Amino acid sequence: MKYVVFLIDGMADYPIPELGGKTPLEYASTPNMDKLASNAVFGTFLTLPKGYSTSSDVANMSILGWDLSECLTGRGAVESYGAGIEMDDHTIAFRMNLITVKDGILLDYSAGHISEEEAKELIDYLKTHLESDKVGIRSGVSYRNLLYLYGDEFTADVDYEKPDSSHGQYWEDILPCANDPLGVKTGELLVELIYKSKELLENHPVNKKRLAEGKYPANLIWPWSGGSRPKMPSFYDLYGKSGAVVSAVDVILGLGRLGNMTVVKPEGATGWIDTNFENKAKAGLDLLQTHDFVYVHVEAVDECGHLGDLKLKIKAIEDTDCRLIGTFIDGYQSRFTEELRAAVLPDHPVPVSMRAHTRDKVPFMISGANIDPDSNINYYNEKTSIGGKYIDLKSRELMDLLFKDGKI
């Protein structure tokens, strides 16, 4: 038996009046998911338990079954490993967005999905002015970058706001802060770096060019979700299965590396709607030649939800269905003799009406070999899944169900 999870980031949503009360997933044309749904079990899964951030590191760790209370540190640390940068016990890593502010308002968490080339030029410029023996900066994917603080005088225990949940707020009202002495020192340094970045970026040629082209400038950094070096059991130790990860973004690649899984960022994988869906499918198939399980992650749908762009979210769902899932299933049938179980789910909702993650349980289906299907359900979406036989799963229960011997 081989196993695959198609993780469609941020796909779940709420009913939308202009779609006749349907969600984007219900409305989209998804023939490949529909085909999987014809022989599937359905249910709901809690990915963002109370007491934890609504961040994607939490959600994907929940899905893959790591104990949040034991393994979670902060997203910056996970993304550091995703970028191939290991940490010592005297370093704190923060995720650092390039964002757009205007008239004191946080306008866009991604600086208009700034290109990787433009972002790298800005990050290289910031490095020359902000780095020191206590501060390090590293480029990531587009607006997603990393900030390191070196030394035992710093801590990850700083209150912060997620930039993709803070549109429309006055950025100076939501700066990092803390109460204990270590946290205060860390927060003060982060705030100092934020203000310095504004001075440095405001008139940079990259931003002048973007403004001339009618694009959002990347005129501020926003560090958030700091973490110390994570300690996690391997995926094999959890389930006795060899695992692999396909993704464009460092947070998912980082979880894979920390779990001693094979990780691949395929050529053309961008974390945006222009990603190469076909190459992701092919990478997943290649990995299944030598692994039991592959986790194929798609970021594009999530980004469209954060933009509040309904048409683009529907298109991203349809592209994922046709170009990723369809390509994968066709390729599997032609290349493999082993039976296959496939799970489809988002890591969290990103309703276009809210442009932010919510804690709602996500819909899932598991299709393929040794399935006793939910006979009353023919389509996969938020509404049908609540009628499935596996409701309110949490922690490692989803992976245990996927890997269960015999019928499920």
RABEL-V863900 format. One record per backbone hydrogen bond with DSSP energy under -0.5 kcal/mol. CO is the residue of the C=O (numbers start at 1). NH is the residue of the N-H. Records with the same first field share a line. If there is no record, write none. Layout:
CO = NH / NH
//
This chain:
2 = 341
3 = 294
4 = 343
5 = 7 / 296
6 = 8 / 345
7 = 9 / 298
8 = 11
10 = 350
12 = 350
16 = 19 / 21 / 22
17 = 20
19 = 22
22 = 16
23 = 27
24 = 28
28 = 30
30 = 34
31 = 35
32 = 36
33 = 37
34 = 38
35 = 38
36 = 39
37 = 40
39 = 368
40 = 374
41 = 366
42 = 390
43 = 364
44 = 393
45 = 47 / 362
49 = 52
55 = 59
56 = 60
57 = 61
58 = 62
59 = 63
60 = 64
61 = 65 / 66
62 = 65
66 = 68
67 = 70 / 71
68 = 72
74 = 78
75 = 79
76 = 80
77 = 81
78 = 82
79 = 83
80 = 85
81 = 84
84 = 86
88 = 91
90 = 151
92 = 149
93 = 77 / 227
94 = 147
95 = 224
96 = 145
97 = 99 / 222
99 = 219 / 220
100 = 107 / 108
102 = 105
104 = 171
105 = 102 / 107
106 = 168
108 = 100 / 111
110 = 114
115 = 119
116 = 120
117 = 121
118 = 122
119 = 123
120 = 124
121 = 125
122 = 126
123 = 127
124 = 128
125 = 129
126 = 129 / 130
127 = 131
134 = 150
135 = 132
136 = 148
138 = 146
140 = 142
141 = 144
143 = 98 / 145
144 = 141
145 = 96
146 = 138
147 = 94
148 = 136
149 = 92 / 151
151 = 154
156 = 158
159 = 177
162 = 165
163 = 166
166 = 169
169 = 106 / 171
170 = 173
171 = 174
177 = 159
180 = 184
181 = 185
182 = 186
183 = 187
184 = 188
185 = 189
186 = 190
187 = 191
188 = 192
189 = 193
190 = 194
191 = 195
192 = 196
193 = 197
194 = 198
195 = 199
196 = 200
197 = 201
198 = 202
201 = 204
204 = 207 / 208
205 = 209
206 = 210
207 = 211
208 = 212
209 = 213
210 = 215
211 = 214
217 = 219
220 = 99
222 = 97
224 = 95
225 = 76
227 = 93
234 = 238
235 = 239
236 = 240
242 = 292 / 293
243 = 262
244 = 295
245 = 264
246 = 297
249 = 252 / 253
250 = 254
251 = 255
252 = 256
253 = 257
254 = 258
255 = 259
256 = 261
257 = 260
259 = 235
262 = 245
264 = 247 / 266
266 = 269
268 = 270 / 276
272 = 275
275 = 277
276 = 280
277 = 281
278 = 282
279 = 283
280 = 284
281 = 285
282 = 286
283 = 287
284 = 288
285 = 289
286 = 289
287 = 290 / 291
292 = 3
293 = 244
294 = 5 / 296
295 = 246 / 297
296 = 7
298 = 9
299 = 302 / 303
300 = 304
301 = 305
302 = 306
303 = 307
304 = 308 / 309
305 = 308
308 = 310
309 = 313
310 = 314
311 = 315
312 = 316
313 = 317
314 = 318
315 = 319
316 = 320
317 = 321
318 = 322
319 = 323 / 324
320 = 324 / 325
321 = 326
322 = 327
324 = 328
325 = 329
326 = 330
327 = 331
328 = 332
329 = 333
330 = 334
331 = 335
332 = 336
339 = 2
340 = 369
341 = 4
342 = 367
343 = 6
344 = 365
345 = 8
349 = 358
351 = 354 / 355 / 356
356 = 351
358 = 349
362 = 45
363 = 346
364 = 43
365 = 344
366 = 41
367 = 342
368 = 371
370 = 408
371 = 373
373 = 375
374 = 377
379 = 381
381 = 385
382 = 386
384 = 387
385 = 388
389 = 391
390 = 44
393 = 46
394 = 397
395 = 398
396 = 400
397 = 401
398 = 402
399 = 403
401 = 404
//
